[in-house]
Amino acid sequence: GPRPLHRDVRLGDKVRLRSLNAQGIVTTLGVEDAEVQVGMLRVRARISDLVPLGGGIEEEPEAPRARRRKTVSGPVEPMQPSTLKAAPPLPPSPGMEIDLRGQRAEDALYALDRYLDSAFLSGMPFVRIIHGKGTGKLRQAVREALGQNPNVKSFESGGEKEGGDGVTVAKLAVS
């Protein structure tokens, strides 16, 4: 029946009062009833007597969009835990580069490791790792990690345009 409609009546909504067959704007909203401004009059009405207007047919683009979002989130959400389990939050195809500047070496290497995995799995030919020039500690750690990573064929400093020594370009094996 028309029950779900009640929940959609919100402050400022345009509504039709069934009993009066008049249109108005909701000015206050209680649990069971609401106050509706009809022209110059304020009318108290039961919420069950109100029919929200502009539900996607015309005007008020926000209301239908919010409503649609609610219905979409229902069926989609239960699937999330299983998809998250299958793949830790790695995007299907990572960007062409990862920026590790300002991170501690161990955090950077952890991020780099996961990034290289996902880049390899999505078949990317090469990636750029931005570690900045700094003390060179991060660069050294990054290059050691690249040397040990079985998916990395070779790596070199970025070209002058790419950031030179602050960037390492790693060529990946094809998965």
C-alpha positions in Angstrom: 0.0 0.0 0.0 1.0 3.6 0.2 3.0 3.2 3.4 6.5 3.7 2.1 5.4 7.1 0.8 5.1 8.5 4.4 8.8 8.2 5.0 9.5 10.2 2.0 7.7 13.3 3.2 10.4 15.8 4.3 10.5 19.4 5.5 10.0 21.8 2.6 8.4 19.1 0.4 5.5 19.9 -1.9 2.7 17.6 -0.9 -1.0 17.1 -1.8 -3.5 16.7 1.1 -5.8 13.9 0.1 -8.6 15.1 2.4 -8.6 18.7 1.1 -7.3 17.8 -2.4 -5.1 20.9 -2.0 -1.3 21.4 -2.5 1.0 22.8 0.1 4.5 22.9 1.5 5.5 20.9 4.6 6.6 23.5 7.2 6.9 21.3 10.3 7.0 17.5 10.6 6.0 15.4 13.5 6.0 11.6 13.9 2.3 11.1 12.9 1.3 14.5 11.6 2.7 17.6 9.8 1.9 21.2 9.3 1.4 22.2 5.7 1.3 25.7 4.3 -1.5 25.8 1.9 -1.6 29.3 0.3 -2.0 31.6 3.2 -3.2 28.9 5.6 -1.3 26.5 7.8 -3.0 23.2 8.0 -2.2 20.3 10.4 -2.6 17.0 8.6 -1.8 13.4 9.3 1.3 12.3 7.4 -0.8 9.4 5.9 -3.0 12.0 4.3 0.0 13.6 2.5 1.1 12.6 -1.0 4.6 13.8 -1.9 4.6 15.6 -5.2 7.4 15.9 -7.8 8.6 12.4 -7.2 10.7 12.2 -10.3 8.1 13.3 -12.7 9.1 16.9 -12.8 11.1 19.4 -10.7 12.9 18.7 -7.5 15.8 16.6 -8.9 17.2 15.9 -5.5 14.3 14.0 -4.1 14.1 11.2 -6.7 17.9 10.9 -6.8 18.1 10.4 -3.0 15.3 7.9 -3.2 16.9 6.0 -6.0 20.2 5.9 -4.0 18.3 4.3 -1.1 16.9 1.5 -3.3 20.2 0.9 -5.0 22.2 0.6 -1.8 19.9 -2.2 -0.6 20.8 -5.0 -3.0 24.3 -3.8 -3.7 25.6 -3.7 -0.1 25.3 -7.3 0.9 27.7 -8.2 -2.0 30.5 -5.9 -0.7 32.0 -8.1 2.0 32.5 -11.0 -0.3 34.1 -8.9 -3.0 36.3 -7.2 -0.5 37.5 -10.6 0.8 38.3 -11.8 -2.7 40.5 -8.8 -3.4 41.9 -6.5 -0.8 41.1 -2.9 -1.7 43.2 -2.8 -4.8 41.7 -1.1 -7.7 41.4 -3.4 -10.8 43.9 -1.2 -12.7 46.1 1.1 -10.6 47.3 4.4 -12.0 50.5 4.5 -14.1 52.4 5.9 -11.1 52.6 5.7 -7.4 53.7 8.6 -5.3 55.7 7.5 -2.2 57.1 10.9 -1.2 57.1 11.7 2.5 56.4 8.1 3.6 58.5 6.1 6.0 60.5 3.5 4.0 58.6 0.5 5.4 55.2 2.1 4.7 56.3 3.1 1.3 57.6 -0.4 0.5 54.4 -2.0 1.7 52.4 0.3 -0.5 54.8 -0.3 -3.4 54.6 -4.1 -3.1 50.8 -4.0 -3.3 50.9 -1.5 -6.1 53.3 -3.6 -8.1 51.1 -6.7 -7.6 48.0 -5.0 -8.9 49.9 -3.4 -11.8 51.3 -6.8 -12.7 48.0 -8.5 -12.5 46.3 -5.9 -14.6 49.0 -6.4 -17.3 50.6 -2.9 -17.2 53.9 -2.8 -19.1 55.7 -0.3 -16.8 55.0 2.0 -13.8 56.5 5.1 -12.5 57.5 5.3 -8.8 57.8 8.8 -7.4 60.0 8.8 -4.4 61.5 12.3 -4.6 65.2 13.2 -4.4 65.5 13.8 -0.6 68.3 11.9 1.2 68.1 9.1 -1.3 67.2 6.7 1.4 63.7 6.0 0.0 65.1 5.8 -3.5 67.6 3.2 -2.4 64.9 1.2 -0.5 62.6 1.3 -3.5 65.3 0.1 -5.9 66.3 -2.7 -3.6 62.7 -3.8 -3.4 62.4 -3.6 -7.2 65.5 -5.7 -7.6 63.9 -8.4 -5.5 60.4 -8.3 -7.0 59.9 -11.2 -9.5 57.4 -9.2 -11.5 59.9 -6.4 -12.3 62.1 -7.0 -15.4 64.2 -3.9 -15.1 64.1 -0.3 -13.7 65.9 3.0 -14.3 65.8 6.6 -13.2 63.1 8.7 -14.8 64.0 10.8 -17.8 64.8 14.5 -17.3 61.1 15.4 -18.1 59.8 12.7 -15.7 61.6 13.9 -12.6 65.1 12.4 -13.1 66.5 10.9 -9.9 63.3 11.6 -8.0 61.5 9.0 -10.1 62.2 5.3 -10.9 60.6 3.7 -13.9 60.1 0.0 -13.5 59.3 -2.3 -16.5 57.1 -5.2 -15.5 57.1 -8.8 -16.8 54.0 -9.7 -18.7 51.6 -11.7 -16.6 
